[in-house]
Amino acid sequence: MILGISAAIAICFIVVRERKWQAWYVQQFNKLPGKLPQIFPKDKNDDMSVSAQRIGYISKVVIGFVVTAVVAWILVFITLVCAKR
């Protein structure tokens, strides 16, 4: 159970960090000189570091899924402990 909770939280951190890196790379692409079309519209503050990137829709879905998985693991643990009594 602890392994399941730890794995869910670790995967959540990995996915959210990867999404922030992707946003940062898109931001850097949009800054390239020339008449290249922008991949996505610019943010108000386009000089943000990777850790300062905003969390998008997919990251929110992943965080919601992980919270649900952690709560489910805790309920399973409580159920197993109560069943042994």
C-alpha positions as protocol buffer text, in pm:
chain_id: "A"
residue {
  index: 1
  type: MET
  ca { x: 0 y: 0 z: 0 }
}
residue {
  index: 2
  type: ILE
  ca { x: 273 y: 246 z: 88 }
}
residue {
  index: 3
  type: LEU
  ca { x: 442 y: 151 z: -237 }
}
residue {
  index: 4
  type: GLY
  ca { x: 122 y: 228 z: -429 }
}
residue {
  index: 5
  type: ILE
  ca { x: 85 y: 570 z: -265 }
}
residue {
  index: 6
  type: SER
  ca { x: 452 y: 649 z: -319 }
}
residue {
  index: 7
  type: ALA
  ca { x: 439 y: 542 z: -683 }
}
residue {
  index: 8
  type: ALA
  ca { x: 127 y: 752 z: -750 }
}
residue {
  index: 9
  type: ILE
  ca { x: 283 y: 1061 z: -594 }
}
residue {
  index: 10
  type: ALA
  ca { x: 615 y: 1009 z: -775 }
}
residue {
  index: 11
  type: ILE
  ca { x: 443 y: 966 z: -1112 }
}
residue {
  index: 12
  type: CYS
  ca { x: 241 y: 1281 z: -1045 }
}
residue {
  index: 13
  type: PHE
  ca { x: 557 y: 1484 z: -978 }
}
residue {
  index: 14
  type: ILE
  ca { x: 722 y: 1341 z: -1290 }
}
residue {
  index: 15
  type: VAL
  ca { x: 426 y: 1419 z: -1518 }
}
residue {
  index: 16
  type: VAL
  ca { x: 375 y: 1771 z: -1382 }
}
residue {
  index: 17
  type: ARG
  ca { x: 746 y: 1850 z: -1415 }
}
residue {
  index: 18
  type: GLU
  ca { x: 751 y: 1713 z: -1772 }
}
residue {
  index: 19
  type: ARG
  ca { x: 451 y: 1933 z: -1862 }
}
residue {
  index: 20
  type: LYS
  ca { x: 631 y: 2238 z: -1719 }
}
residue {
  index: 21
  type: TRP
  ca { x: 942 y: 2158 z: -1923 }
}
residue {
  index: 22
  type: GLN
  ca { x: 726 y: 2123 z: -2234 }
}
residue {
  index: 23
  type: ALA
  ca { x: 571 y: 2465 z: -2169 }
}
residue {
  index: 24
  type: TRP
  ca { x: 917 y: 2613 z: -2122 }
}
residue {
  index: 25
  type: TYR
  ca { x: 1044 y: 2464 z: -2451 }
}
residue {
  index: 26
  type: VAL
  ca { x: 741 y: 2601 z: -2635 }
}
residue {
  index: 27
  type: GLN
  ca { x: 813 y: 2939 z: -2477 }
}
residue {
  index: 28
  type: GLN
  ca { x: 1173 y: 2923 z: -2598 }
}
residue {
  index: 29
  type: PHE
  ca { x: 1061 y: 2824 z: -2949 }
}
residue {
  index: 30
  type: ASN
  ca { x: 826 y: 3121 z: -2961 }
}
residue {
  index: 31
  type: LYS
  ca { x: 1123 y: 3349 z: -2881 }
}
residue {
  index: 32
  type: LEU
  ca { x: 1328 y: 3233 z: -3181 }
}
residue {
  index: 33
  type: PRO
  ca { x: 1402 y: 3509 z: -3430 }
}
residue {
  index: 34
  type: GLY
  ca { x: 1238 y: 3504 z: -3768 }
}
residue {
  index: 35
  type: LYS
  ca { x: 887 y: 3475 z: -3896 }
}
residue {
  index: 36
  type: LEU
  ca { x: 813 y: 3136 z: -3744 }
}
residue {
  index: 37
  type: PRO
  ca { x: 453 y: 3083 z: -3643 }
}
residue {
  index: 38
  type: GLN
  ca { x: 397 y: 3059 z: -3270 }
}
residue {
  index: 39
  type: ILE
  ca { x: 307 y: 2716 z: -3137 }
}
residue {
  index: 40
  type: PHE
  ca { x: 82 y: 2857 z: -2868 }
}
residue {
  index: 41
  type: PRO
  ca { x: -6 y: 3214 z: -2773 }
}
residue {
  index: 42
  type: LYS
  ca { x: 243 y: 3387 z: -2545 }
}
residue {
  index: 43
  type: ASP
  ca { x: 187 y: 3413 z: -2175 }
}
residue {
  index: 44
  type: LYS
  ca { x: 186 y: 3753 z: -2011 }
}
residue {
  index: 45
  type: ASN
  ca { x: 524 y: 3683 z: -1855 }
}
residue {
  index: 46
  type: ASP
  ca { x: 727 y: 3483 z: -2106 }
}
residue {
  index: 47
  type: ASP
  ca { x: 1055 y: 3497 z: -1912 }
}
residue {
  index: 48
  type: MET
  ca { x: 953 y: 3240 z: -1655 }
}
residue {
  index: 49
  type: SER
  ca { x: 1179 y: 2962 z: -1535 }
}
residue {
  index: 50
  type: VAL
  ca { x: 1072 y: 2599 z: -1567 }
}
residue {
  index: 51
  type: SER
  ca { x: 951 y: 2577 z: -1207 }
}
residue {
  index: 52
  type: ALA
  ca { x: 747 y: 2899 z: -1247 }
}
residue {
  index: 53
  type: GLN
  ca { x: 545 y: 2764 z: -1543 }
}
residue {
  index: 54
  type: ARG
  ca { x: 172 y: 2747 z: -1480 }
}
residue {
  index: 55
  type: ILE
  ca { x: -4 y: 2415 z: -1438 }
}
residue {
  index: 56
  type: GLY
  ca { x: -224 y: 2334 z: -1735 }
}
residue {
  index: 57
  type: TYR
  ca { x: -536 y: 2123 z: -1778 }
}
residue {
  index: 58
  type: ILE
  ca { x: -357 y: 1788 z: -1818 }
}
residue {
  index: 59
  type: SER
  ca { x: -148 y: 1850 z: -1507 }
}
residue {
  index: 60
  type: LYS
  ca { x: -465 y: 1925 z: -1310 }
}
residue {
  index: 61
  type: VAL
  ca { x: -621 y: 1600 z: -1436 }
}
residue {
  index: 62
  type: VAL
  ca { x: -310 y: 1404 z: -1333 }
}
residue {
  index: 63
  type: ILE
  ca { x: -308 y: 1566 z: -988 }
}
residue {
  index: 64
  type: GLY
  ca { x: -679 y: 1486 z: -946 }
}
residue {
  index: 65
  type: PHE
  ca { x: -621 y: 1125 z: -1049 }
}
residue {
  index: 66
  type: VAL
  ca { x: -333 y: 1088 z: -804 }
}
residue {
  index: 67
  type: VAL
  ca { x: -533 y: 1238 z: -517 }
}
residue {
  index: 68
  type: THR
  ca { x: -812 y: 992 z: -597 }
}
residue {
  index: 69
  type: ALA
  ca { x: -566 y: 700 z: -610 }
}
residue {
  index: 70
  type: VAL
  ca { x: -407 y: 798 z: -277 }
}
residue {
  index: 71
  type: VAL
  ca { x: -748 y: 828 z: -110 }
}
residue {
  index: 72
  type: ALA
  ca { x: -842 y: 487 z: -254 }
}
residue {
  index: 73
  type: TRP
  ca { x: -522 y: 332 z: -117 }
}
residue {
  index: 74
  type: ILE
  ca { x: -593 y: 481 z: 225 }
}
residue {
  index: 75
  type: LEU
  ca { x: -950 y: 344 z: 218 }
}
residue {
  index: 76
  type: VAL
  ca { x: -817 y: 1 z: 122 }
}
residue {
  index: 77
  type: PHE
  ca { x: -573 y: 16 z: 413 }
}
residue {
  index: 78
  type: ILE
  ca { x: -845 y: 120 z: 657 }
}
residue {
  index: 79
  type: THR
  ca { x: -1072 y: -157 z: 528 }
}
residue {
  index: 80
  type: LEU
  ca { x: -798 y: -419 z: 566 }
}
residue {
  index: 81
  type: VAL
  ca { x: -713 y: -303 z: 918 }
}
residue {
  index: 82
  type: CYS
  ca { x: -1079 y: -304 z: 1025 }
}
residue {
  index: 83
  type: ALA
  ca { x: -1133 y: -647 z: 867 }
}
residue {
  index: 84
  type: LYS
  ca { x: -851 y: -800 z: 1074 }
}
residue {
  index: 85
  type: ARG
  ca { x: -1009 y: -691 z: 1403 }
}
